[in-house]
Amino acid sequence: MDTSQHSLGALFDQLGLPSGKTEIDRFVAGHRLALGQALPDAPFWNAAQSAFLRDALQQDSDWTEEADELAVLLSK
């Protein structure tokens, strides 16, 4: 059973990205989803990151809430 803490920072760790608040804020400020674009389909992900996000959302995994949160932040 996965008992790890799931947070936006932990999601960034899973994606292999810097996960500090400043780095997350910088990432969000520099990236946007196009209108109607699904999070895994954004052009700024590499293949592994896209696959992780797609799997998380399709399988309603423990990471779904954080992926949804990230999608909202990138859509503002």
C-alpha positions in Angstrom: 0.0 0.0 0.0 1.3 3.4 -1.0 1.4 5.6 2.1 3.5 8.4 0.7 2.4 12.0 1.0 0.7 13.2 -2.2 1.1 17.0 -2.8 1.8 19.2 -5.7 5.5 19.2 -4.7 5.5 15.4 -4.6 3.9 15.3 -8.1 6.7 17.5 -9.4 9.1 15.0 -7.8 7.4 12.2 -9.6 7.7 14.1 -12.9 11.4 14.7 -12.3 11.0 18.4 -11.9 12.2 20.8 -9.2 9.6 20.7 -6.5 10.2 23.7 -4.3 7.4 26.3 -4.0 9.5 28.8 -6.0 10.2 26.3 -8.7 6.6 25.2 -9.0 5.4 28.8 -9.1 8.0 29.5 -11.8 6.9 26.5 -13.8 3.2 27.5 -13.6 4.0 31.1 -14.6 6.0 29.9 -17.7 3.6 27.2 -19.0 0.0 27.2 -20.0 -2.5 24.7 -21.3 -4.3 25.7 -24.5 -8.1 26.0 -24.2 -9.5 22.5 -24.0 -6.1 20.8 -23.9 -5.7 17.8 -21.6 -2.9 18.0 -19.1 -1.0 15.0 -20.5 -1.2 16.4 -24.1 0.7 19.6 -23.3 3.8 20.0 -25.5 6.1 20.8 -22.6 6.0 17.3 -21.1 8.5 14.6 -22.3 7.0 11.2 -23.2 7.5 9.7 -19.7 5.9 12.7 -18.0 3.0 12.6 -20.4 2.5 8.9 -19.9 2.6 9.2 -16.1 0.0 12.0 -16.1 -2.2 10.1 -18.6 -2.1 7.0 -16.5 -2.8 8.9 -13.3 -5.9 10.5 -14.7 -7.2 7.5 -16.6 -6.8 5.1 -13.7 -8.0 7.6 -11.1 -4.8 6.9 -9.2 -3.6 8.5 -6.0 -2.1 11.3 -8.1 -5.4 12.3 -9.8 -6.1 15.1 -7.3 -2.7 16.7 -7.7 -2.8 16.3 -11.5 -6.2 18.0 -11.5 -4.8 20.8 -9.3 -1.9 21.3 -11.7 -4.2 21.4 -14.7 -6.3 24.1 -13.0 -3.2 26.1 -12.3 -2.0 25.8 -15.9 -5.4 26.9 -17.2 -5.6 30.2 -15.4 
